[in-house]
Amino acid sequence: MSIRWELFLYLALFIVFVLAVVWLFQVKLLDKFYESIKRRELTRAADTIEEHIGDSSLHTIAYQNAVEYGVCVMVLRIEGMNAVELVTVDVSGNSVLSNITEKYVTELYNKAKEQGGEYIEKRTKGELADAGFYYSPFFFLPQRDRYADSDANIESTILIRLVKSPGGEKYAIMLNVEMTPMSAVVSMMLLQYLWIAIALIVGALFLALIISKNISRPIERMNSAAKSLATGNYDVNFSGAGFRETRELADTLNYAARELSKNDRLQKKLIANVSHDLRTPLAMIIGYGELIRDIPGENTPDNIQAIIDEADRLSQLVSDLLDLSRLQAGAGQPRITRFNLTETVRDTMQRYEKLARAGGYRINFWSDREVYVTADRNMILQVLYNLINNAINYTGEDRLVRVVQSVGDHVVRISVTDTGEGIPREHLPYIWDRYYKVDKIHRRAAVGTGIGLSIVKNVLELHGARYGVDSAPGQGSTFWFELPLPLPDEQDNSDPSEN
């Protein structure tokens, strides 16, 4: 369902609900509400008059309440078996109390006594006349003629309350209010609500069209742009003007388009760089193999070793790619053990002694004390190898690489520093990507495969470790990572053999 018709459906349902509520309270329950209000008015008037029973102001209070609530008031003093009329106020001029019979007064009095002192009764004037309780010239006419008049169907509610004055005298307060028939009002309101319902439904459709148009227009534009993005056009622009939510969605989609564009470029560069790294050793293997095959006497140990070295290079590249894919897929979970980090770094330095002697590199390590950590030792070794390989690959003419272990606040930091050209600030966030080249020129590493920093990033994130790089053009680079230290008692009681 489109936004337009869904909005119309919701608005129509809301309007139907509102009309149903209004019909229930204003039409269906109108008689009950009207009767309830009139009864409350009778009760309030009776309460006020009761407070002034026996006072000289009784007549004034009775008149005020008769005018305020539109009721007829009669106050009787009970003297033995007789009742003396004290006050009668008839604002309508033709109320039931003005024409009531003694028989009806006696019946109401007895019912009030049975009900504990108060009784309320509702009858039509026609019913009272037929029972002989109501005098009216109109009702002396033949029955057919008098019931042709609407006055016979007027409902009359009578309240009688028996009270005593402070002096002990007995009184009967009688109040009467006529209930206007609501059938004509209900018919009029039903017709009115019918037209209101039609107007509201038409207005809901019109409003739904306007709202849906304003809402759907930016969504349709973004949908069209998304289809273009799906075809590989990353230069699309998502515009969501109109509403905060659509603007935020447009900003998110624009961000996603930029990231997809970036990933697409990096993927193409990755394929080109991996192809280059694969092509070079394969070409050398093929070249040396053809040399040995075609030229007698070239089957020398040096040529064979060259083929072995290039094959090792290919094997290392494939192995690193598999490691990185496994880490990024979450398959390589760390196996946490406790080991001597300082001794592990020293062992790693020893394995670079041959490279240092052959290539003229100086790889120095400094630490202030022995430190134990809890981590995956093999993964941390992989981090060390990749950081040192990266430093060897990019260090300066002095071929100096410094590895420093420093202990801070509950953490130990390993820093690997080279003296190379450094990295501009704008490139620092991207150097952890696979095959990202700052100078945009692919260069085969002397040691490593070009994806070492990506492996470092994934391993350290698996450990929840902090890591980073400090670099500036012309000042070299320092790559570092931090691991938490064990508690002091665990550090002191550690077994030196755990490394």
N, C-alpha and C positions, 0 to 999 in steps of 0.2 A: 504494500500500500504506500502511495506517495505521501510526502509530508503534508501536501495540501488537504487530501482527503482524511488523513489521520487527524490533523488538527480540527477539521470540521467535525469528525466523529466525536472527539473529546469535548469540543465546545457544545455540540448538540446534546451529548449525554449530561453535561453539566447543566444546561438549560432545562432539560427534562427533569433533572433532580430538583432544581430550584422551583420549577412550576409545580412539581408534585408536593414539595414542602409547603408552598404557598397555598395550594388547593386544600391540603389537609388541614392547615391551621386557619385559613381565612374563609373556607367554604364548608368543608365537611364538619369541622369542629366549631363553626361560628356560633351556632345556637348554644353550645355548652359554655363557650367563653362568655357569651353575652349573659347567660343565666348566672354563671359564677360571679361575674362582676356585679350584677344587680343584687345578688344575695349578700355579697360582701358589703355593699352600700347599706343594705338593710341592717346588717349586723353593726356597722359603725354608727349608724343613726340611733339604734337601740342602745348601744353602749353610752353614747353621749347623753341621751335623754335620761337613762338610768342614773347617771351621776348627779342629775339635778332633780330627781324625784323629791317632792316635798318642798322645793325651793319656790320662791316667788317668781323666779325667772323661768319657770318651766315652760310657760306658754311661748315666751320669746325663743327659747332654745328649740322647742318643737317646730316653730315656724322656720327658723334658720335652717334646720336639717331638712325640713320638707322642701324648701326651695333649693338647697344645695344638691340634694340627691334625687329630686323629682319624685318624692314619695308622699303618700297620705299618712298622717299621724293621728292616732287616737289614744288618749290616756284615760283609763278607767280606775276609779277607786273602789275596791271590793269591800262592801259592808255587809257581812253575813252572807245571805243568799242573793243580795242585790248588788248591782254595779252602777256607780254614779259616774257619768261622763264629765271629765275635767277639762280635757283639751281635745279639739278636733281641728285639724288643718288639712284641707283638701285643695291642692294646687291645681288639679286637673278639672275639678268641678263635677266630676261624675265617677268618682272612684267607688270601689266596692264598699269601703268602710263607711262612706256617706249614706249608702242605701242598704246596709247590712241588717239582717233580722236578729232579734234576740236569740232565736233558736240557734243561729250559726255562731253567735258570740258564745253561747253556753257550750256548744260542741267544741269550739276552739279552746276554750278555757279548760275543759275536761281533758282534752288531748295534751295540752301544755303541762298539766299536773301529772299526767301519766308519763310524759317524756322528761320529767325532772325540772320543769320550769320554763321550757322553751320549745316551740313547735313551729315548723314552717310548712305551708301547704301551697300547692299550685293548682289552680283550676281555671277554666275559661268562664267568662260571664254567662254563657249559655248554660253551662253545667250548673252553676250556682242558682240560676233562675229556675231551672227544671227541678232542683232539689228544694226550692222554696226558701233559699237563703239570701235572695237578692231582690230588692224592690227597684223597678225602673218602669216608667211609662211605656218604654219601647217593648218591654217584655210582656205587656198585657195584650199585645197584638196577637193574632193567630200565629201558630208556630211556624207555618210556612213562610209568612211575611217577615217575622222577626229574624229568622235564621238566614234570610236573604241578605241581611245587613252584616257587614264585616265585623261590627262591634261585638257580635255574639261569639266570635272566635278569638277575641283578645284574651290572652292568658294573664291571669292576675295571681301574683305571689303575695301571700299574707304571712307575716311573722307575728307571733304573740309571745311575749315574755312576761313571766310573773315575778315581781320584785317586791321588796319591802323597803320602806323609808327608814331613816335613822330612828324615827319614833315608833317603829313597829307596825305601821299601817301597811296594808296590802294594796298593791297596784297591778294593773295589767297594761302593758305597753303593746299596742297593736300598730303595725306598720304594713302598708300595702303599696306595691308598685306594679304597674301594668307592663307586661312584656310585649313589645312590638313584634308582630309576626315577621320572621326573617326570610320567608319563602321568596318574596319579591326581590329582596336584597340579594339572596343567593342566586336567583336566576339572572339578575343583572351582572353579578360578578362572574358567573360562569361565561356569559357572553363576552365580557370584558377580557377575561383570561384567555379565551379562544383567540381573540385578535392579538393579544400580547404574545401568546405562544407563536403565532405565525410571524409576527414582526421579529421576535427574538431569533427564531430559526433562520429567517432570511438574513438577519444581521450577523448571525454566527457564520453562515456561509460566506458572506462578503468579507467579514473579519478574517476568516480562515484563509481566504484567497490572498488578502493583503499580507498577512503575517507569513504565510508559507512562501509567498513570492520573495519577501525580504530575507527569509531564512534560507530558502533553497537556492537563491541566486549565487551566493558565495560558495555553497557546497557544490553546485553544479560546475562552477569554474574550477574548483579544486579537483573535482572528479576528472574533468577533462585534462587538467595538468598532470594528474596522477597517471592517466592512461599514456600520456606522452612520456612521463618518467619511466614507465614500464618498458617502453621501446628502447631505452638507453639514452634518451635526451635529458642530460643532467642540468641543462641550462634553464629549465622551466622555473617559473616564479609562481608560487602559491599566494593568492590574495584572498584574505578573509575579512574584508572590511564590513562592518555592520554590528557585530556582536563580539563580546569579549571572548567567548568560547571559540568562535570561528577564527578570530585573530590568533588565539593561542594555537589552534590546530594548524593554521597556515604557517606560523613560525616554526612549529615542530616539523612540519613536512618540508619546509625550506631547509631546516637543519639536516633532516634525513637525506635530502637531495644532495646537499654539499658533502655529507659523509659518504654517501654512495659514490659520488664522483671521485672523492679522494681515494676510496678503497679500490675503485676501478682503475685509477691511475697506478696505485701501488701494486695491484695485481698484475697489470701489464709490465711494470718495471720488474716485479718479482720473476715473472716468466722469462723476461729478457735476461736478467742477471743469472738466474739458475741455468738457463740455456748456455750462457757464456761460460759459467763455471764448469758445466758438463762438457762443453765443446772443447775447451783447452786441454784438459787431461786426456780426453778421448783422442784428440788429434795427435798428442804426443805419444800415447800408447800405440796408435796405428802407425805413426812415423817410425818409432823405434822397432816395432814388429816387422815392418817392411824392410827396414835397414838390415835387420838380422837375417831376414829371409833372402834378400836379393844380393847382399854383398858378403862374400866369403870373409871370414875372419872378424866380422863385427859382432859375433856372439860372445861379447866380453861381459865380465861381471858388472862393469859400470852401466852398460846399456840395459842389462837385465834389471839392475837396481832401479834405473830410471822408470822402467815399466812398472815395477813393484810400487815405487813411490807414488806414481800417478794413480795406480789402482787403489792405493791406500787413501789418496786424496778423494777419489770418487766414493769410496766406502764411507769415509768420514762425513762427506756432504750428505749422502743418503741417510746415514745414521742420525745426523743432526736434524734433518727435515722430519724424520720419523719421531724423534724425541719431541720436537716442537709441536707437531700435530697431536701427539699423545697428551702433552701437557695442556694444550688449548682445548682438547676434548674432555679434559677432566679425568682421563684414564690413569694418569700417573700420580697416584696419591702418595704423599711422603710417608716413609717409615721412620717414625720418630725414635731416636736413641740419644743417649748422653755421651758426648765425646769431647776430647781436648781440641778446641779450635786452634789454639796457638801451634800445637804440634802438627795439626793437619796442614796449616799454611806452610810450616817449615818443610814438611814432606813434599809439598807441591813445588817449593822453590828448588829442591834438589833435582826434580825431574826436568827443570829448565837449565840445568848447568851445562849440558852438552850444547843446547841451542845458544846459550850465552857465549860459550867459548868459540863456537863456529861462526857466529854472526857478529861478534864483538859487542853484544848487549851486556848491560849491567842491570841486574835485577836484584834490588836490595829489599830486605824485610826488616822491620823494626817493631818491637813490642815491649811493653813495660812489665808484663807478668803473664803467667799461664792463666788461661781462661777456658772454662768448660761451658758448653751450651747444650741445649736440647733441640735437636733438629734431625733431618735426614742427612747423614754424613755424605753419602754419594751425591746427592743433589747439590749440597754446598760445595763439594769438590768441583762439580760441573760449573757452578757459578764462578769459582776462583779461576778455573782454566779459561773460561770464556773472557773474563775481565782482563786477565794477564795477556791472553792472546790478542785482545783488542788493543791493549796498551802497546804491545810489541809492534803491532801492525802500523800504529799511527804515531809512535814516538818520534822525537826530533833527531837531528844529526848526532847528538851525543849518545843516542841509543840507551837512554836511562829510563828505567821503570822503577818506581818506588811503591812498595806495599807496606802499609802501616796499620797496626792494630792499636786502637785506643779505647779505653774504658770510660764510659760516661755514667750518667745517672741510670743505673739498673740496665744498661745496654752496653754491648761491645760493637764497635764500628770497625769494619775492614774497608780501607781506602786503597785504590789502585790509581797511581798518578803517572801520566806520560808527559813528555815535554814537546808535544807536537804543536800543530798550528792552532788548535783549539776549535771550538764550535760556536757559531753565532747564536745569540739568545733565541732568535725566532725559530731555530731548527731544533732546539733542545727537546721540545715535547714529542718529536717524531723519531728520534734516534733509536727508540726501542722497537720500531717497526722493522719487519724483515727487509733486508737489503736496502734500507734507506741510506742514500748517499748525500752528504752535505754539499759536496762540490759537483754533484750530478754526473761525475765521471766514474764509471765502474772500474775498480782496481782490484785485482786479485790479491787476497791477503797472503802474507808470508806464512802465517800460521792461522788456522781456523777456516771457516766456511762462509762467513758473511752473515750468519743468522744468530751469532752468539748472544748478542744483547737481547734478542727476543726470547731466547731460552732463559737468560738471567731474569728477565722481567717475570716470566711465567712461574719459575721456580720460587722466587721470592714472594710473589703474591700467594702462592700455595701455602707458604709458611706464615703469611700475614706480616712479613717483615717490611720495614721502611727501606727505601732505596732512592738513589738519585744521582745527579751529575752536576758538578760545578765546573764551568768552563767559560772561556772568553777568547776571542781571536788573539793569537800571538802569545797566549799564556798557558797552553796545554790544557789537559782535561783531567779531572779527578772523579772517578766512578766509585760509589760507596754503597754499602748496605749495612743495616744494623740488625742484630739479633738480641732478644732479651736474655739477661743473665739469670741463672738460678738464684734461689734465696741464699743468703750468706752462709747458713749452716750447711746447705747442700753443697755450696762451692767449696767450703773448707773440708768437708768430709768426703770429697770425691776421690775416686780411685784413680791414681795416675796412670794406670794401665789401660784405662778406657779411652782409646783414641783410634 
